[in-house]
Amino acid sequence: MRAIQFITEAATSIVYHYSGVSAAAKILTTGVFQLSSITGNKSEEQYAPPGYPYFFSTTRSRVGDYHRYTGSSAVMFVLNGDWLNQRYKTKPVDYWERSWQHSGGTRSSESEDRVFSKTPEISIDGVVAVHVLINEQSEYRSPEVRTILIAAKKRKIAAFLYTNEAAWRLQDTRKAVSPAAAAALLKGQQTKGYTPSRPVTQYLEPWLELIYKNNKSELTPRAEKLRYDLVYYGSRYPDQDSGLGADMSNARKPNTTDYPTAVKINNYMRKNKIPNTVALKTALVAKWDNFK
């Protein structure tokens, strides 16, 4: 991929953020957007301002490629770009380097307005409206749409419900419907979230142990194996991070199991002015080399 092109140095006055209904219900219930991490992802790291390890993607277009395929439900947040500009570093980005001009009509122009943050969350106070689509009843999504509408009302955010995808895309509020009119689509019992049948492996936990623990006797078997590998093998490759970058990149999204641990590692790196995963790995080798 060629270098991302920065168009200007601020987001446009109105921007949009596309979301699935489950994520949108969480956003409106908690009052925050959880942001993606750049750490370990070289294509993202090189474009972020120093000291800003998180970003939030918005788009200038409500009908762009990022949300071309929606399925039976979708949510579009409308945000005040000026509110974001006043509080965060923002940069419009043509992520695909104008490839839409040579796509033979298969892609449309899609300029991203990216918001950079020092913290993994930003408030939804900049949201001015929420547009919600649902065109078929679903055991899981229908209750979540109800949650979205109720949470938006509590926060005094304008919410519009659509059963027609074209009207939703154009945000044609004349064709929005009331919850009562869409009662058949919104019915369904609220269900609990998915619980995995077996424990999910958290790949970053051993790294966190090596950061904060100071004795071999305190380490779990996984952390001890990582310590051994770093000291005896990782130290031979000073320009590599022994897989830490890949694990951090895999945990960059808020819905991943390792995301909370990635946030803790990011916080440690920022607090201690550690610029990248190679530098963190090198520091851990030096720390644990005394425990051979």
KELUMLUM-735329 format. One record per residue: residue in three letters; x, y, z of N, C-alpha, C, O in turn. Coordinates in steps of 0.1 Angstrom, whole numbers, padded with zeros to 4 digits, always signed. Last residue first. Layout:
<pts>
alaXYZXYZXYZXYZ;...
</pts>
This chain:
<pts>
lys+0186-0156+0348+0189-0167+0340+0190-0180+0349+0192-0191+0344;phe+0179-0130+0356+0173-0141+0363+0175-0154+0355+0166-0163+0354;asn+0189-0109+0342+0195-0111+0356+0189-0124+0362+0194-0128+0373;asp+0172-0106+0321+0185-0112+0319+0192-0116+0332+0201-0125+0332;trp+0150-0091+0326+0149-0105+0330+0162-0113+0327+0164-0124+0331;lys+0157-0065+0316+0152-0067+0330+0153-0081+0335+0158-0084+0346;ala+0165-0069+0290+0175-0064+0300+0170-0066+0314+0178-0069+0323;val+0141-0078+0280+0152-0087+0279+0163-0083+0290+0168-0091+0297;leu+0125-0055+0283+0122-0067+0291+0133-0077+0291+0135-0084+0301;ala+0138-0038+0265+0137-0035+0279+0134-0047+0288+0140-0048+0299;thr+0132-0052+0241+0146-0050+0245+0147-0046+0260+0155-0052+0267;lys+0103-0049+0241+0110-0062+0241+0124-0061+0246+0128-0069+0255;leu+0102-0021+0238+0097-0027+0250+0103-0041+0251+0106-0045+0262;ala+0114-0017+0213+0120-0011+0224+0115-0017+0237+0123-0019+0247;val+0096-0031+0197+0109-0036+0197+0116-0030+0210+0124-0037+0217;thr+0072-0015+0200+0073-0029+0206+0087-0035+0206+0090-0043+0215;asn+0081+0019+0208+0076+0008+0200+0078-0005+0206+0084-0006+0217;pro+0089+0039+0227+0084+0043+0214+0077+0032+0206+0068+0035+0198;ile+0083+0046+0260+0088+0035+0252+0082+0036+0238+0070+0035+0237;lys+0076+0063+0281+0082+0068+0269+0089+0057+0261+0100+0059+0255;asn+0062+0054+0302+0076+0052+0303+0084+0056+0290+0095+0053+0289;lys+0036+0059+0294+0041+0065+0307+0056+0064+0307+0062+0073+0313;arg+0034+0044+0270+0033+0059+0270+0039+0065+0282+0046+0075+0282;met+0037+0018+0280+0046+0023+0270+0046+0038+0270+0057+0045+0269;tyr+0015+0016+0297+0028+0015+0303+0039+0021+0293+0048+0028+0297;asn-0006+0019+0279-0005+0029+0290+0009+0028+0296+0015+0039+0298;asn-0002-0004+0263-0001+0009+0257+0002+0020+0268+0010+0029+0266;ile-0008-0023+0282+0006-0023+0277+0008-0009+0270+0019-0003+0272;lys-0035-0018+0286-0026-0017+0298-0011-0016+0293-0003-0008+0298;val-0045-0023+0261-0046-0010+0266-0036-0008+0278-0030+0003+0279;ala-0040-0051+0260-0033-0042+0250-0034-0027+0255-0024-0020+0254;thr-0059-0059+0278-0045-0061+0281-0036-0052+0272-0026-0046+0277;pro-0083-0053+0264-0080-0046+0277-0065-0048+0281-0060-0038+0287;tyr-0079-0070+0240-0079-0056+0239-0077-0049+0253-0068-0040+0254;asp-0081-0098+0239-0069-0092+0244-0069-0077+0245-0059-0071+0250;thr-0106-0102+0226-0104-0106+0240-0092-0099+0246-0092-0096+0258;thr-0119-0075+0207-0111-0086+0208-0108-0089+0223-0108-0080+0232;asn-0134-0051+0203-0141-0064+0205-0133-0076+0207-0138-0087+0207;pro-0116-0030+0198-0122-0031+0211-0129-0044+0214-0131-0048+0225;lys-0085-0041+0181-0100-0037+0181-0106-0039+0194-0103-0049+0201;arg-0060-0050+0185-0061-0036+0183-0076-0031+0184-0079-0020+0187;ala-0048-0075+0187-0057-0070+0198-0061-0056+0197-0065-0049+0206;asn-0031-0078+0166-0043-0087+0167-0053-0082+0177-0065-0085+0176;ser-0012-0060+0175-0020-0057+0163-0033-0065+0163-0043-0060+0159;met-0001-0074+0196-0007-0061+0199-0016-0057+0187-0027-0052+0189;asp+0009-0096+0182-0001-0098+0192-0008-0085+0196-0020-0085+0198;ala+0028-0084+0166+0017-0091+0160+0006-0093+0170-0006-0092+0166;gly+0046-0073+0185+0038-0064+0176+0026-0071+0170+0016-0065+0169;leu+0056-0096+0197+0048-0087+0205+0040-0078+0196+0028-0076+0199;gly+0074-0112+0183+0060-0115+0182+0051-0105+0189+0038-0106+0188;ser+0100-0102+0188+0096-0116+0193+0081-0118+0193+0075-0125+0201;asp+0108-0079+0176+0100-0078+0189+0095-0091+0194+0086-0091+0203;gln+0141-0072+0162+0128-0078+0162+0121-0078+0176+0128-0076+0186;asp+0166-0063+0165+0157-0055+0157+0143-0061+0155+0135-0056+0148;pro+0181-0081+0180+0177-0068+0186+0168-0060+0178+0162-0051+0183;tyr+0182-0112+0184+0176-0104+0173+0171-0091+0178+0159-0088+0180;arg+0190-0123+0207+0199-0125+0195+0194-0116+0183+0201-0115+0173;ser+0170-0121+0225+0182-0112+0227+0191-0112+0215+0199-0103+0213;gly+0154-0143+0220+0150-0129+0215+0161-0119+0216+0162-0110+0208;tyr+0167-0164+0233+0166-0163+0218+0163-0149+0213+0169-0144+0204;tyr+0170-0160+0260+0180-0169+0253+0179-0169+0238+0188-0172+0231;val+0151-0141+0267+0165-0140+0272+0174-0148+0264+0186-0144+0261;leu+0127-0150+0255+0133-0136+0253+0147-0135+0256+0155-0130+0249;asp+0124-0176+0265+0126-0173+0250+0132-0160+0247+0140-0158+0239;tyr+0120-0170+0292+0132-0178+0288+0134-0176+0273+0146-0174+0269;arg+0096-0155+0291+0109-0149+0297+0121-0157+0292+0131-0151+0288;leu+0079-0174+0281+0082-0162+0273+0095-0156+0278+0103-0151+0270;lys+0079-0192+0302+0084-0197+0289+0087-0184+0280+0097-0185+0273;glu+0068-0176+0322+0082-0181+0324+0087-0186+0310+0099-0183+0307;ala+0042-0172+0312+0051-0161+0313+0066-0165+0315+0075-0159+0309;arg+0033-0199+0314+0034-0192+0301+0043-0180+0301+0051-0178+0292;pro+0034-0204+0342+0042-0211+0332+0043-0205+0319+0054-0205+0312;thr+0036-0171+0359+0029-0183+0354+0037-0191+0345+0047-0186+0339;leu+0059-0158+0383+0055-0160+0369+0046-0172+0367+0049-0183+0373;glu+0071-0157+0407+0058-0151+0406+0051-0154+0392+0039-0152+0390;ser+0097-0166+0405+0087-0174+0412+0073-0169+0411+0064-0177+0414;lys+0110-0146+0393+0107-0157+0385+0096-0165+0392+0087-0172+0385;asn+0100-0112+0400+0106-0125+0404+0101-0136+0396+0089-0137+0393;asn+0085-0091+0392+0099-0089+0394+0106-0101+0398+0119-0101+0401;lys+0058-0079+0370+0063-0088+0381+0079-0087+0381+0085-0083+0371;tyr+0053-0062+0349+0050-0058+0362+0055-0067+0373+0056-0062+0385;ile+0062-0073+0325+0063-0059+0327+0062-0056+0342+0070-0048+0347;leu+0055-0100+0326+0070-0097+0325+0072-0082+0328+0082-0078+0333;glu+0027-0098+0325+0034-0103+0337+0049-0099+0337+0054-0095+0348;leu+0024-0089+0299+0020-0080+0310+0027-0084+0323+0031-0076+0332;trp+0031-0111+0285+0039-0099+0284+0036-0089+0295+0045-0083+0300;pro+0010-0129+0293+0024-0131+0297+0033-0119+0296+0042-0117+0304;glu-0012-0116+0280-0011-0117+0295+0003-0120+0299+0008-0113+0309;leu-0015-0117+0253-0007-0106+0258-0005-0107+0273+0003-0100+0279;tyr-0032-0138+0246-0018-0139+0242-0009-0128+0249+0003-0130+0250;gln-0054-0157+0261-0051-0143+0261-0035-0142+0259-0027-0144+0268;thr-0077-0181+0250-0063-0177+0253-0061-0163+0251-0064-0156+0241;val-0107-0186+0267-0101-0180+0255-0086-0177+0259-0084-0170+0269;pro-0121-0216+0281-0114-0203+0282-0107-0199+0270-0101-0207+0262;arg-0151-0227+0264-0138-0230+0270-0131-0217+0271-0134-0207+0264;ser-0175-0217+0254-0175-0229+0261-0162-0233+0268-0162-0241+0277;pro-0181-0181+0259-0174-0192+0252-0175-0205+0261-0175-0204+0273;thr-0212-0166+0258-0202-0171+0267-0195-0182+0261-0201-0193+0258;tyr-0227-0137+0245-0221-0150+0242-0211-0154+0252-0202-0145+0256;gly-0251-0120+0266-0241-0121+0256-0235-0135+0255-0237-0144+0263;lys-0286-0128+0269-0273-0125+0275-0263-0127+0264-0265-0133+0253;thr-0314-0111+0253-0306-0123+0256-0293-0119+0262-0288-0108+0260;gln-0347-0100+0254-0333-0096+0255-0325-0108+0260-0329-0115+0269;gln-0370-0113+0231-0365-0113+0245-0351-0109+0245-0343-0114+0237;gly-0389-0094+0207-0379-0104+0211-0374-0102+0225-0373-0091+0229;lys-0397-0070+0182-0401-0079+0193-0390-0089+0195-0382-0092+0186;leu-0393-0053+0161-0385-0050+0173-0388-0060+0185-0382-0060+0195;leu-0410-0059+0141-0396-0061+0138-0388-0060+0151-0376-0065+0152;ala-0434-0052+0152-0432-0066+0148-0418-0069+0146-0413-0080+0148;ala-0432-0024+0156-0433-0033+0167-0430-0048+0164-0423-0055+0171;ala-0430-0002+0140-0421-0013+0137-0421-0024+0148-0412-0031+0149;ala-0448+0015+0151-0451+0011+0138-0442-0001+0134-0446-0009+0125;ala-0435+0020+0175-0448+0014+0175-0451+0008+0162-0456-0003+0161;pro-0412+0034+0167-0410+0021+0173-0424+0013+0173-0424+0001+0171;ser-0419+0050+0135-0419+0050+0150-0417+0036+0155-0420+0027+0147;val-0397+0056+0107-0409+0050+0113-0408+0051+0128-0397+0051+0134;ala-0386+0078+0081-0384+0071+0094-0397+0066+0099-0408+0072+0097;lys-0390+0093+0059-0394+0079+0058-0391+0071+0070-0392+0058+0070;arg-0380+0117+0066-0395+0117+0062-0400+0102+0062-0412+0100+0063;thr-0353+0113+0068-0361+0112+0080-0376+0113+0078-0384+0109+0086;asp-0331+0099+0051-0344+0105+0048-0354+0104+0059-0361+0094+0060;gln-0306+0089+0049-0310+0096+0061-0322+0104+0059-0323+0116+0063;leu-0298+0074+0029-0299+0088+0026-0303+0096+0038-0304+0108+0037;arg-0299+0049+0042-0286+0054+0036-0287+0069+0034-0277+0076+0036;trp-0326+0047+0049-0316+0048+0059-0303+0054+0054-0297+0062+0060;ala-0338+0045+0024-0341+0057+0032-0331+0059+0043-0327+0070+0047;ala-0327+0020+0016-0324+0032+0008-0327+0045+0016-0319+0055+0016;glu-0338+0002+0035-0323+0005+0035-0320+0018+0027-0311+0025+0032;asn-0364+0006+0057-0360+0007+0043-0346+0011+0042-0342+0022+0047;thr-0370+0011+0082-0372-0003+0078-0368-0005+0063-0369-0016+0057;tyr-0355+0031+0107-0359+0029+0093-0361+0014+0091-0354+0005+0097;leu-0355+0056+0132-0356+0042+0129-0362+0040+0114-0371+0047+0110;phe-0335+0080+0147-0344+0077+0136-0344+0063+0133-0333+0057+0130;ala-0329+0101+0175-0327+0087+0169-0338+0085+0159-0350+0088+0161;ala-0311+0126+0191-0321+0123+0181-0318+0109+0175-0307+0107+0170;ile-0304+0122+0225-0298+0122+0211-0309+0118+0201-0316+0108+0203;lys-0309+0121+0252-0314+0132+0244-0307+0134+0231-0304+0145+0226;arg-0303+0099+0266-0292+0108+0264-0296+0120+0256-0288+0129+0252;lys-0327+0086+0264-0322+0089+0277-0311+0100+0276-0310+0109+0285;lys-0327+0081+0236-0337+0089+0242-0333+0094+0256-0335+0106+0259;ala-0306+0062+0234-0305+0075+0227-0315+0085+0233-0312+0097+0235;ala-0317+0041+0249-0305+0048+0254-0303+0061+0247-0299+0071+0254;ile-0339+0034+0232-0341+0038+0246-0329+0046+0251-0331+0056+0258;leu-0326+0026+0208-0336+0037+0208-0338+0042+0222-0340+0055+0224;ile-0309+0006+0217-0303+0018+0211-0313+0029+0212-0309+0040+0216;thr-0327-0014+0226-0318-0008+0236-0312+0005+0230-0310+0015+0237;arg-0339-0020+0202-0347-0014+0213-0338-0007+0223-0341+0004+0227;val-0317-0033+0190-0322-0020+0184-0331-0013+0194-0330-0001+0195;glu-0315-0055+0206-0304-0045+0207-0309-0032+0200-0305-0021+0205;pro-0338-0069+0200-0337-0063+0213-0326-0053+0214-0327-0043+0221;ser-0330-0075+0172-0342-0067+0175-0342-0062+0189-0344-0050+0191;arg-0307-0092+0173-0306-0078+0169-0318-0069+0173-0317-0058+0176;tyr-0316-0118+0182-0305-0110+0189-0306-0095+0186-0305-0087+0195;glu-0337-0126+0167-0337-0130+0181-0327-0121+0189-0329-0117+0200;ser-0351-0103+0144-0340-0111+0148-0340-0114+0163-0342-0105+0171;gln-0371-0092+0117-0370-0095+0131-0359-0105+0134-0357-0114+0126;glu-0357-0069+0093-0363-0082+0096-0361-0085+0111-0351-0081+0117;asn-0347-0044+0090-0357-0048+0081-0362-0062+0082-0370-0067+0074;ile-0334-0016+0106-0338-0030+0108-0349-0034+0098-0359-0027+0098;leu-0312+0011+0112-0319+0003+0102-0322-0011+0107-0313-0017+0113;val-0309+0043+0126-0310+0028+0128-0318+0021+0117-0329+0025+0115;his-0290+0070+0133-0299+0065+0123-0298+0050+0123-0287+0044+0121;val-0286+0096+0156-0284+0082+0153-0294+0077+0143-0306+0079+0146;ala-0269+0127+0161-0281+0119+0157-0276+0105+0155-0264+0102+0153;val-0247+0139+0173-0259+0147+0171-0271+0140+0167-0283+0144+0168;val-0220+0133+0194-0230+0127+0185-0242+0136+0185-0247+0140+0195;gly-0202+0143+0212-0202+0149+0199-0213+0143+0189-0214+0148+0178;asp-0204+0127+0234-0210+0140+0235-0211+0147+0221-0219+0156+0219;ile-0193+0102+0237-0202+0104+0226-0209+0117+0226-0220+0119+0220;ser-0157+0104+0245-0171+0105+0248-0180+0106+0236-0175+0110+0225;ile-0134+0078+0238-0138+0092+0237-0153+0093+0239-0160+0083+0236;glu-0107+0057+0249-0121+0060+0248-0123+0075+0245-0115+0083+0250;pro-0080+0053+0253-0087+0043+0244-0102+0046+0243-0109+0038+0237;thr-0060+0084+0248-0067+0074+0256-0076+0065+0248-0079+0068+0236;lys-0050+0100+0229-0041+0095+0239-0047+0084+0247-0040+0076+0253;ser-0062+0098+0195-0064+0101+0210-0053+0094+0218-0047+0085+0214;phe-0074+0110+0164-0064+0104+0172-0065+0108+0186-0069+0119+0190;val-0096+0104+0138-0095+0111+0151-0085+0103+0159-0086+0091+0162;arg-0099+0108+0103-0094+0100+0115-0092+0109+0127-0086+0119+0126;asp-0120+0106+0078-0116+0116+0088-0112+0109+0101-0121+0104+0108;glu-0115+0092+0047-0117+0090+0061-0112+0102+0069-0102+0108+0066;ser-0131+0091+0016-0121+0098+0024-0125+0097+0039-0136+0100+0043;glu-0138+0075-0010-0140+0072+0004-0129+0079+0013-0119+0072+0016;ser-0155+0072-0040-0146+0080-0032-0149+0078-0018-0160+0079-0013;ser-0163+0037-0047-0166+0052-0048-0156+0059-0039-0148+0053-0032;arg-0157+0010-0069-0155+0017-0057-0159+0031-0058-0157+0037-0069;thr-0163+0002-0095-0166-0008-0084-0164-0001-0070-0169-0007-0060;gly-0156+0018-0115-0169+0020-0110-0173+0011-0098-0184+0012-0093;gly-0130+0012-0121-0140+0009-0131-0154+0010-0125-0163+0003-0130;ser-0111+0021-0105-0117+0009-0101-0128+0005-0111-0135-0006-0108;his-0097+0045-0104-0093+0035-0114-0100+0021-0112-0095+0011-0116;gln-0106+0060-0084-0106+0066-0097-0103+0056-0108-0106+0058-0120;trp-0102+0046-0061-0115+0046-0066-0116+0052-0080-0125+0049-0088;ser-0077+0051-0053-0078+0039-0061-0092+0039-0067-0094+0032-0077;arg-0068+0072-0037-0076+0075-0049-0077+0063-0058-0079+0065-0070;glu-0057+0059-0014-0049+0066-0023-0055+0068-0037-0049+0065-0047;trp-0073+0048+0006-0070+0040-0006-0063+0047-0017-0062+0043-0028;tyr-0075+0069+0025-0068+0057+0028-0064+0048+0016-0054+0042+0016;asp-0072+0099+0027-0076+0091+0016-0069+0078+0017-0059+0076+0011;val-0080+0115+0057-0071+0106+0051-0078+0099+0039-0090+0094+0040;pro-0080+0143+0079-0087+0135+0068-0077+0127+0061-0066+0132+0058;lys-0073+0142+0113-0067+0143+0100-0075+0136+0089-0077+0124+0091;thr-0071+0156+0146-0079+0150+0135-0072+0152+0122-0067+0163+0119;lys-0068+0155+0180-0061+0157+0167-0068+0149+0156-0071+0137+0158;tyr-0095+0169+0199-0086+0158+0195-0078+0162+0183-0082+0172+0176;arg-0112+0190+0204-0107+0182+0216-0097+0172+0212-0090+0166+0221;gln-0120+0203+0181-0116+0212+0193-0110+0203+0204-0103+0209+0213;asn-0127+0183+0164-0115+0191+0161-0110+0199+0173-0098+0201+0175;leu-0151+0174+0176-0140+0165+0176-0127+0173+0174-0117+0171+0180;trp-0167+0197+0170-0166+0192+0184-0153+0183+0185-0146+0185+0195;asp-0166+0196+0142-0160+0207+0149-0158+0204+0164-0148+0208+0170;gly-0181+0173+0136-0167+0173+0134-0160+0185+0141-0148+0183+0145;asn-0206+0158+0152-0201+0171+0150-0186+0172+0149-0179+0170+0158;leu-0219+0128+0137-0211+0135+0147-0207+0149+0143-0206+0152+0131;val-0241+0102+0135-0238+0115+0129-0231+0123+0140-0236+0125+0151;phe-0239+0067+0131-0238+0079+0140-0235+0091+0132-0226+0091+0123;met-0259+0042+0119-0250+0053+0115-0251+0064+0125-0262+0070+0127;val-0263+0007+0119-0265+0020+0126-0254+0030+0121-0243+0027+0119;ala-0283-0021+0107-0271-0012+0107-0274+0001+0115-0285+0004+0117;ser-0296-0051+0093-0296-0041+0103-0282-0033+0103-0272-0038+0099;ser-0293-0070+0074-0307-0066+0077-0307-0055+0088-0318-0051+0091;gly-0265-0058+0055-0273-0069+0060-0287-0064+0064-0291-0054+0058;thr-0248-0039+0043-0253-0037+0057-0260-0050+0063-0260-0051+0075;tyr-0223-0028+0023-0231-0040+0026-0235-0040+0041-0226-0040+0049;arg-0211-0003+0025-0219-0006+0013-0228-0018+0015-0240-0018+0011;his-0196+0011+0043-0208+0005+0047-0217+0002+0035-0230+0004+0036;tyr-0173+0019+0030-0171+0012+0043-0184+0006+0048-0184-0003+0056;asp-0181+0033+0007-0178+0019+0006-0177+0012+0019-0179+0000+0020;gly-0208+0057+0016-0195+0052+0011-0193+0037+0011-0202+0030+0015;val-0228+0074+0024-0232+0063+0014-0219+0057+0008-0219+0052-0003;arg-0220+0094+0039-0230+0085+0045-0233+0074+0036-0241+0065+0040;ser-0187+0105+0041-0198+0101+0032-0207+0091+0040-0203+0082+0046;arg-0166+0110+0057-0173+0122+0053-0186+0118+0045-0195+0126+0044;thr-0162+0089+0086-0162+0091+0072-0170+0103+0068-0179+0107+0075;thr-0139+0079+0112-0152+0084+0107-0151+0086+0092-0140+0086+0087;ser-0122+0060+0136-0125+0062+0122-0139+0068+0119-0149+0062+0124;phe-0099+0067+0160-0114+0065+0158-0116+0069+0143-0113+0080+0139;phe-0070+0055+0176-0077+0063+0166-0091+0058+0165-0095+0047+0168;tyr-0041+0056+0198-0055+0052+0195-0061+0061+0184-0057+0073+0183;pro-0017+0067+0207-0017+0053+0203-0031+0048+0198-0032+0036+0195;tyr+0000+0093+0205-0014+0091+0203-0016+0077+0198-0017+0075+0186;gly+0027+0098+0205+0020+0099+0218+0005+0097+0217-0002+0099+0227;pro+0030+0113+0174+0037+0107+0185+0028+0109+0198+0023+0120+0200;pro+0002+0107+0152+0011+0117+0158+0018+0110+0170+0011+0101+0176;ala+0003+0080+0128-0003+0086+0140+0007+0096+0146+0019+0094+0145;tyr+0015+0068+0107+0007+0080+0104+0001+0087+0116-0004+0098+0115;gln+0028+0045+0115+0036+0056+0109+0028+0069+0106+0034+0079+0103;glu+0009+0028+0126+0018+0035+0135+0025+0047+0128+0026+0058+0134;glu-0004+0016+0104-0011+0026+0112-0002+0034+0120-0004+0046+0122;ser+0014-0002+0094+0007+0007+0085-0001+0018+0092-0004+0028+0085;lys+0023-0016+0117+0031-0006+0110+0024+0003+0101+0028+0015+0100;asn+0010-0023+0146+0005-0023+0132+0012-0012+0124+0009+0000+0125;gly+0019-0019+0171+0022-0032+0165+0018-0033+0150+0021-0042+0143;thr-0006+0003+0180+0006-0004+0184+0008-0017+0178-0001-0026+0178;ile-0030+0015+0176-0021+0014+0164-0009+0006+0167-0002+0002+0158;ser-0063+0005+0186-0049+0008+0189-0041+0007+0176-0044-0001+0167;ser-0095+0021+0183-0086+0011+0179-0072+0015+0183-0069+0027+0183;leu-0117+0030+0211-0109+0032+0199-0100+0021+0196-0097+0012+0204;gln-0151+0032+0220-0138+0025+0223-0130+0026+0210-0135+0023+0199;phe-0171+0058+0228-0166+0050+0217-0153+0044+0222-0144+0052+0227;val-0195+0060+0255-0182+0062+0250-0180+0053+0237-0186+0043+0236;gly-0218+0053+0268-0215+0068+0266-0202+0070+0260-0197+0082+0260;thr-0229+0029+0273-0218+0033+0281-0214+0048+0280-0208+0053+0289;thr-0251+0029+0255-0253+0025+0269-0242+0030+0278-0244+0035+0289;leu-0240+0035+0231-0250+0044+0237-0253+0041+0251-0257+0050+0259;ile-0222+0013+0228-0217+0027+0227-0227+0036+0234-0223+0045+0242;lys-0239-0009+0228-0229-0007+0239-0224+0007+0239-0222+0013+0250;ala-0254-0004+0205-0261-0005+0218-0251-0003+0230-0254+0003+0240;ala-0233-0006+0186-0240+0007+0188-0248+0007+0202-0248+0017+0209;ala-0226-0033+0187-0217-0023+0191-0223-0010+0194-0220-0003+0204;ser-0251-0043+0177-0246-0047+0190-0236-0037+0196-0236-0033+0207;val-0254-0032+0152-0264-0028+0163-0258-0032+0176-0261-0025+0186;gly-0224-0018+0137-0234-0028+0139-0243-0025+0151-0239-0017+0159;ser-0217+0014+0124-0216+0004+0134-0227-0006+0132-0237-0004+0127;tyr-0201+0043+0111-0209+0032+0109-0207+0021+0119-0195+0019+0124;his-0201+0077+0115-0194+0065+0120-0204+0053+0119-0215+0054+0125;tyr-0194+0108+0099-0203+0097+0102-0195+0085+0107-0183+0084+0103;val-0194+0145+0103-0188+0132+0099-0197+0121+0104-0206+0123+0112;ile-0193+0179+0096-0202+0167+0099-0195+0155+0094-0190+0154+0083;ser-0170+0194+0091-0179+0198+0102-0190+0187+0106-0194+0187+0117;thr-0140+0174+0087-0151+0182+0082-0161+0184+0093-0161+0177+0103;ala-0110+0176+0106-0121+0168+0101-0132+0178+0096-0132+0190+0100;ala-0078+0189+0095-0090+0189+0104-0101+0181+0098-0102+0180+0086;glu-0058+0193+0077-0054+0190+0090-0066+0190+0100-0064+0192+0112;thr-0062+0175+0046-0060+0187+0053-0057+0184+0068-0054+0172+0070;ile-0052+0150+0035-0058+0160+0027-0057+0174+0033-0052+0183+0027;phe-0027+0127+0034-0034+0136+0043-0039+0148+0035-0032+0154+0028;gln-0025+0095+0021-0025+0110+0017-0033+0118+0027-0045+0115+0028;ile-0004+0068+0028-0017+0075+0030-0016+0090+0028-0006+0096+0032;ala+0017+0054+0005+0015+0062+0016+0001+0068+0017-0004+0072+0006;arg+0005+0022-0008+0013+0034-0009+0010+0043+0003+0000+0040+0010;met+0008-0012+0000+0000+0000+0000+0009+0012+0000+0018+0013+0008;
</pts>
